[in-house]
Structure formats: C-alpha cells, structure tokens
Amino acid sequence: MSFPKDRITGIILSLFSLLYLFFSKDIRVFRGSGATPLTSAFMPRFWGTFLLILGLVLVFRGGFRRSSETEEARPSTAARLKNWIAGNYEVVLTFLFIGIYSVLLSSVGFTIMSALFIFAQILILTPPGKRRPIPAFLVAIFFAVLIDFIFVKLIGVLLPKGILGF
C-alpha cells in the first residue's frame, strides 16, 4: 500500500474504531457469579482498541517515509480521495452496506438483513467475471438461517425479528 492509501485507510479505520469504542460504553455488564475482567464489554473494547491502534499505525507509519513525488507533481487531495475510492471500492461499499445493515436491522429483521448483507458482500468480493447471483443468494440464505438458528435456538440470544416475524 502506498503512503496516501495508508493514511486515508488509517484515518477511516481510526474514526470507525473511535465510534465503535464510543458505543461500547453503553454495553451492560453482566458479572455473573463472580468478579472477572472478562465481562460482556471486554471483547468489544478489546477489538475497538486494537482497531484504533492499527488505524493509527497506518496513519503515522507513512510519515516516516520519504515521498518521491515533489509538491508540484502531487495530485490534489480531492483527486487522491477519488483515486483511493476508485481503487478501494470494495472497502467503501462494505462500510456503506454495514451502515445500511445497522440502520435497517431492527425494522427489517436479523435473518432478512443478514441474508441481504451476505449476498451483497459475496457479489462485492467476487471478481466481476465470476459473479453468479443465484448461488450467492442461496449461500446467503443458508448462512443467515444457520446463524439465526445457532444464536436463537442453541445459544438463546434474542435477535430482531423484524417485519415478517422471523
């Protein structure tokens, strides 16, 4: 990855992890029968902290490298951002779909939104010449139902049922 791509990716990852850590403060802590540092908030804060560290490493590691471009030859910030988005459209679409998934999860329901998200991710991450929507759709439905079954029936976690009641 080049310096500008590292810096932009690091900034986005750092902002995402700060938002993630901010919302992790609202996680209710269930202590159970004893005192332990491994509460329900431990893993989200652990991953959020490490995402923040990795994002900051990406931002600052490029500052120690010398750029071979002169100031005159360097494209504008808007042009660099446009080139980064074009080169990393999978990342941009993934974050966009995560946002859509999060917003619609409670109203549409876990199973339907998970199937749609998995389907979209399969299509995004598959090379353009090899995309096959019907198998991708079947895989998405299978795994959404499987995940719902595991969490609801086996683990006993309540998931949003949504408009269709499943």
C-alpha positions as a printed Julia matrix, in Angstrom:
166×3 Matrix{Float64}:
   0.0     0.0     0.0
   1.33    3.47   -0.77
   1.6     6.32    1.7
  -1.63    8.19    0.76
  -3.64    4.96    0.73
  -2.22    4.03    4.14
  -3.08    7.41    5.59
  -6.65    7.51    4.22
  -7.32    3.91    5.27
  -5.83    4.6     8.7
  -7.96    7.7     9.21
 -11.15    5.86    8.24
 -10.25    2.86   10.42
  -9.38    5.13   13.36
 -12.65    7.06   13.08
 -14.63    3.83   12.82
 -12.88    2.36   15.86
 -13.45    5.54   17.89
 -17.14    5.38   17.04
 -17.14    1.67   17.92
 -15.46    2.37   21.28
 -17.85    5.23   21.98
 -20.88    3.0    21.54
 -19.27    0.14   23.5
 -19.62    2.22   26.68
 -23.37    1.51   26.58
 -22.92   -2.26   26.84
 -24.49   -3.55   30.02
 -22.05   -5.56   32.09
 -23.29   -8.9    33.41
 -20.95  -10.03   36.14
 -22.47  -13.43   36.76
 -21.49  -15.16   39.98
 -18.02  -13.7    40.43
 -15.71  -10.8    39.7
 -13.78  -11.21   36.48
 -12.28   -8.78   33.97
 -13.92  -10.78   31.17
 -17.31   -9.09   31.15
 -19.72   -8.61   28.28
 -17.96   -5.34   27.41
 -14.42   -6.77   27.35
 -14.26   -8.14   23.79
 -15.87   -5.12   22.06
 -13.48   -2.79   23.87
 -10.54   -5.1    23.18
 -11.23   -5.2    19.43
 -12.05   -1.49   19.32
  -8.76   -0.63   21.0
  -6.74   -2.81   18.63
  -8.57   -1.4    15.6
  -7.69    2.07   16.82
  -4.03    1.12   17.3
  -3.86   -0.41   13.82
  -5.55    2.63   12.29
  -3.1     4.99   13.99
  -0.16    2.86   12.87
  -1.38    3.19    9.29
  -1.74    6.96    9.66
   1.66    7.58   11.19
   3.9     4.99    9.56
   3.82    6.8     6.22
   5.1     9.97    7.88
   8.48    8.35    8.39
   8.93    7.55    4.7
  10.21    9.99    2.15
   7.89   10.68   -0.73
   9.48   10.54   -4.17
   6.9    12.99   -5.5
   7.51   16.71   -5.4
   4.8    19.09   -4.28
   4.08   20.17   -7.86
   3.61   16.6    -9.12
   1.38   15.53   -6.23
  -2.33   15.49   -7.12
  -4.85   17.46   -5.08
  -6.49   15.98   -2.01
  -9.81   15.6    -3.84
  -8.1    13.76   -6.7
  -6.26   11.48   -4.29
  -9.5    10.72   -2.43
 -11.27    9.98   -5.72
  -8.42    7.67   -6.79
  -8.48    5.95   -3.4
 -12.23    5.35   -3.59
 -11.89    4.02   -7.14
  -9.06    1.71   -6.08
 -10.81    0.54   -2.92
 -14.46    0.48   -3.91
 -14.89   -2.87   -2.13
 -13.96   -1.25    1.18
 -16.22    1.74    0.58
 -19.17   -0.46   -0.4
 -18.58   -2.75    2.57
 -18.73    0.17    5.03
 -21.79    1.53    3.2
 -23.56   -1.82    3.47
 -22.57   -2.17    7.14
 -24.24    1.19    7.76
 -27.38    0.18    5.85
 -27.42   -3.17    7.69
 -27.17   -1.43   11.07
 -29.89    1.09   10.32
 -32.41   -1.42    8.95
 -31.65   -4.35   11.27
 -34.3    -3.67   13.9
 -37.1    -2.83   11.46
 -36.46   -5.45    8.75
 -35.11   -8.22   10.98
 -31.88  -10.11   11.53
 -32.41  -13.01    9.14
 -33.53  -10.95    6.16
 -30.89   -8.23    6.61
 -28.15  -10.79    7.19
 -29.1   -12.66    4.02
 -29.08   -9.41    2.04
 -25.77   -8.32    3.57
 -24.08  -11.67    2.91
 -25.43  -11.66   -0.65
 -24.11   -8.13   -1.25
 -20.71   -9.0     0.22
 -20.37  -12.1    -1.93
 -21.11  -10.03   -5.04
 -18.74   -7.23   -3.98
 -15.82   -9.53   -3.18
 -16.2   -11.85   -6.18
 -14.26  -10.77   -9.29
 -16.57   -9.25  -11.93
 -16.22  -12.09  -14.42
 -17.02  -14.8   -11.89
 -20.13  -13.35  -10.19
 -23.03  -15.81  -10.06
 -26.03  -14.27   -8.27
 -28.18  -17.38   -7.82
 -25.57  -19.47   -5.94
 -24.59  -16.35   -3.98
 -28.22  -15.81   -2.98
 -28.61  -19.45   -1.91
 -25.41  -19.31    0.15
 -26.57  -16.05    1.77
 -29.94  -17.5     2.74
 -28.35  -20.7     4.07
 -25.86  -18.88    6.29
 -28.34  -16.27    7.5
 -30.73  -19.03    8.61
 -27.86  -21.05   10.1
 -26.56  -18.08   12.1
 -30.09  -17.26   13.28
 -30.61  -20.9    14.35
 -27.31  -21.01   16.24
 -27.89  -17.77   18.11
 -31.61  -18.1    18.81
 -32.08  -21.84   19.34
 -28.69  -23.02   20.6
 -27.29  -20.02   22.46
 -30.57  -18.32   23.39
 -29.74  -14.83   22.12
 -32.71  -12.7    21.14
 -32.3   -11.21   17.67
 -34.53   -8.61   15.98
 -37.44  -10.38   14.28
 -38.45   -7.52   12.01
 -41.42   -7.04    9.71
 -42.01  -10.68    8.79
 -41.62  -12.07   12.31
 -38.53  -14.24   11.74
